[in-house]
Amino acid sequence: MGNEFEEKDDWKLGTICWFAVVVWFSSSLLSQAAYMAFYGVPYDAVTLLKQFGPLYYAVMIVELFIWISLGTLIFLRFARKVTPDSQSPMSSI
């Protein structure tokens, strides 16, 4: 009998980025829902971020990184669909 439980390689960077995007989106959605449950209105994200003080810039950099990662992942998936699988390099004659 073969080994039914094979050890997998490490996760790919794309998989980790997708998990980061899902966690980020879910936490944003749940925090907004909790705030609305307590106060009845959605919170103003800009006001809350400004209350962080200098930490505001770190939060903005992390969010910018997540948006860039998401855009890159979507672009790469689209590029793989458009590019033919058997693309051969052009040879010079």
Rosetta constraint file for C-alpha pairs under 8 A:
AtomPair CA 11 CA 15 HARMONIC 6.40 0.50
AtomPair CA 11 CA 16 HARMONIC 6.85 0.50
AtomPair CA 12 CA 16 HARMONIC 6.57 0.50
AtomPair CA 13 CA 17 HARMONIC 6.17 0.50
AtomPair CA 14 CA 18 HARMONIC 6.20 0.50
AtomPair CA 14 CA 73 HARMONIC 6.78 0.50
AtomPair CA 15 CA 19 HARMONIC 6.27 0.50
AtomPair CA 16 CA 20 HARMONIC 6.21 0.50
AtomPair CA 17 CA 21 HARMONIC 6.21 0.50
AtomPair CA 17 CA 66 HARMONIC 7.85 0.50
AtomPair CA 17 CA 69 HARMONIC 6.59 0.50
AtomPair CA 17 CA 70 HARMONIC 7.39 0.50
AtomPair CA 18 CA 22 HARMONIC 6.18 0.50
AtomPair CA 18 CA 70 HARMONIC 7.44 0.50
AtomPair CA 19 CA 23 HARMONIC 6.10 0.50
AtomPair CA 20 CA 24 HARMONIC 5.99 0.50
AtomPair CA 20 CA 66 HARMONIC 7.52 0.50
AtomPair CA 21 CA 25 HARMONIC 6.00 0.50
AtomPair CA 21 CA 66 HARMONIC 6.50 0.50
AtomPair CA 21 CA 70 HARMONIC 7.00 0.50
AtomPair CA 22 CA 26 HARMONIC 5.95 0.50
AtomPair CA 23 CA 27 HARMONIC 5.98 0.50
AtomPair CA 24 CA 28 HARMONIC 6.17 0.50
AtomPair CA 25 CA 29 HARMONIC 6.15 0.50
AtomPair CA 26 CA 30 HARMONIC 6.05 0.50
AtomPair CA 27 CA 31 HARMONIC 5.95 0.50
AtomPair CA 28 CA 32 HARMONIC 6.14 0.50
AtomPair CA 29 CA 33 HARMONIC 6.19 0.50
AtomPair CA 30 CA 34 HARMONIC 6.10 0.50
AtomPair CA 31 CA 35 HARMONIC 6.14 0.50
AtomPair CA 32 CA 36 HARMONIC 6.14 0.50
AtomPair CA 32 CA 42 HARMONIC 6.40 0.50
AtomPair CA 32 CA 43 HARMONIC 6.93 0.50
AtomPair CA 33 CA 37 HARMONIC 6.10 0.50
AtomPair CA 33 CA 42 HARMONIC 7.98 0.50
AtomPair CA 34 CA 38 HARMONIC 6.42 0.50
AtomPair CA 35 CA 39 HARMONIC 6.01 0.50
AtomPair CA 35 CA 40 HARMONIC 7.45 0.50
AtomPair CA 35 CA 41 HARMONIC 7.51 0.50
AtomPair CA 35 CA 42 HARMONIC 6.66 0.50
AtomPair CA 35 CA 43 HARMONIC 6.84 0.50
AtomPair CA 36 CA 40 HARMONIC 4.50 0.50
AtomPair CA 36 CA 41 HARMONIC 5.07 0.50
AtomPair CA 36 CA 42 HARMONIC 5.36 0.50
AtomPair CA 36 CA 43 HARMONIC 7.55 0.50
AtomPair CA 43 CA 48 HARMONIC 7.85 0.50
AtomPair CA 44 CA 48 HARMONIC 6.45 0.50
AtomPair CA 45 CA 49 HARMONIC 6.07 0.50
AtomPair CA 46 CA 50 HARMONIC 6.15 0.50
AtomPair CA 47 CA 51 HARMONIC 6.42 0.50
AtomPair CA 48 CA 52 HARMONIC 7.04 0.50
AtomPair CA 49 CA 53 HARMONIC 7.68 0.50
AtomPair CA 49 CA 56 HARMONIC 5.53 0.50
AtomPair CA 49 CA 59 HARMONIC 7.86 0.50
AtomPair CA 50 CA 56 HARMONIC 6.07 0.50
AtomPair CA 51 CA 56 HARMONIC 7.69 0.50
AtomPair CA 52 CA 56 HARMONIC 5.16 0.50
AtomPair CA 54 CA 58 HARMONIC 7.70 0.50
AtomPair CA 55 CA 59 HARMONIC 6.43 0.50
AtomPair CA 56 CA 60 HARMONIC 6.22 0.50
AtomPair CA 57 CA 61 HARMONIC 6.14 0.50
AtomPair CA 58 CA 62 HARMONIC 6.27 0.50
AtomPair CA 59 CA 63 HARMONIC 6.22 0.50
AtomPair CA 60 CA 64 HARMONIC 5.99 0.50
AtomPair CA 61 CA 65 HARMONIC 6.10 0.50
AtomPair CA 62 CA 66 HARMONIC 6.31 0.50
AtomPair CA 63 CA 67 HARMONIC 6.31 0.50
AtomPair CA 64 CA 68 HARMONIC 6.14 0.50
AtomPair CA 65 CA 69 HARMONIC 6.04 0.50
AtomPair CA 66 CA 70 HARMONIC 6.13 0.50
AtomPair CA 67 CA 71 HARMONIC 6.14 0.50
AtomPair CA 68 CA 72 HARMONIC 6.05 0.50
AtomPair CA 69 CA 73 HARMONIC 6.09 0.50
AtomPair CA 70 CA 74 HARMONIC 6.21 0.50
AtomPair CA 71 CA 75 HARMONIC 6.06 0.50
AtomPair CA 72 CA 76 HARMONIC 6.05 0.50
AtomPair CA 73 CA 77 HARMONIC 6.19 0.50
AtomPair CA 74 CA 78 HARMONIC 6.17 0.50
AtomPair CA 75 CA 79 HARMONIC 6.02 0.50
AtomPair CA 76 CA 80 HARMONIC 6.12 0.50
AtomPair CA 77 CA 81 HARMONIC 6.40 0.50
AtomPair CA 78 CA 82 HARMONIC 6.32 0.50
AtomPair CA 79 CA 83 HARMONIC 5.99 0.50
AtomPair CA 80 CA 84 HARMONIC 7.76 0.50
AtomPair CA 83 CA 87 HARMONIC 7.70 0.50
